[in-house]
Amino acid sequence: MKCSVVILNWNGAAMLRRYLPSVMKWTADEDTEVVVADNGSTDASIEVLDEMNKTAVRPVRVIRLSENYGFAEGYNRALEQVDAEYTVLLNSDVEVTEGWLTPLISYLDQHADVAAVQPKIRSWVHRFEPQKGMQAVERFEHAGAAGGHIDYLGYPFCRGRILSYVEDDRGQYDSQQQVFWTSGACMCVRTRIYKECGGLDSDFFAHMEEIDLCWRLNSRGWKLICLPESVVYHLGGGALPYESPRKLFLNFRNSLLMLYKNLPASRLWWTMGARCVLDYVAMMQYFVKGEGKNAQAVVKARMAYHQMRGAYKQKRKENLSLAVVKFPTIIYRRSIIFDWFVRKRRTF
């Protein structure tokens, strides 16, 4: 099998009905399979899949996991049952387009030094057909846009999205470009390399896990590329709303764990000190805005990080021992937070 497109589902029957038909329609290759890994759903997800498979020309393969293992471990367990050369990690709330997969596979076939690629990711919510005499304007989607980057303090951003500001797609990022991270919403990765690098960190449960994986790939000498000739549409916020305290907690905690796992000793402690200051500044901002639960989420995230750090010493030791690049040059050497608030930078 050349490629397996793996969709992780948890209680997403409505998502499957809405988005899976596009994947089945535009992934009709004899050497490619569509797989839905069900994370112990308790809704009608399995019944929906059974019904869709009855009339499908090429049925979806269903992997049934016994419980909800979260995004990270759910994918890891699903990929234990995948032996294709390439695997696409595809969110259940993504609508693909005609020809979306061909550029991703072709690029990996032709570039042996590239571990993973992603398409241009546009917002499904803002997708619309232009009225007569009007030009269509598409918008990038928050989780991936035209390729992910990260600053030296561990804050992620994208071509097309910095912090909360998301750009319209007017062709400004239509060039192929090396990126630091490829989005977990739609990432085409070499299956062997994914497994050799340990896959997604299951202790993250969800959020930031693909950036952590990409850091390992970068440190071990692999390149990651965004290919804008491939386009998909992502709903976003399908599991948790962007302002959810739970999502905020996971993002802050996992960002700190990622830094601890991957930063060389020469950068670790001063970076973590700077993050401590900035995290508490963020907490105070939430408090002043009357968002008490979000403020609490930041504090709880830092407490959870300190509780988990001891268990991460072995992961850190392993990552640094296997790194051929101690601090990848593609990491943005400025602070995106400073650029945003002081330099008023809104585009990358």
Buried (B, 14 or more C-beta within 10 A) or exposed (E): BBBBBBBBBBBBBBBBBBBBEBBBEBBEBEEBBBBBBBBBBEBBBBEBBEEBBEEBEBBBBBBEBEEBBBBBBBBBBBBEEBEBBBBBBBBBBBBBBEEBBEBBBBBBEEEEEBBBBBBBBBBBEBBEEEEEEEEEEBBBBBBBBBBBBBBBBBBBBBBBBBBEEBBEBEEBBEEBBEBBBBBBBBBBBBBEBBBEBBBBBBBBBBBBBBBBBBBBBBBBEBBBBBBBBBBBBBBBBBBBEEEBBBBBBBBBBBBBBBBBBBBEEEBBEEBBEBBEEBBBEBBEEBBEEEBEEBBBBBBBBBEBBEEBBEEBEEBBEEBBEEBEEEBBEBBBEEBBBEBBEEEEBBEB
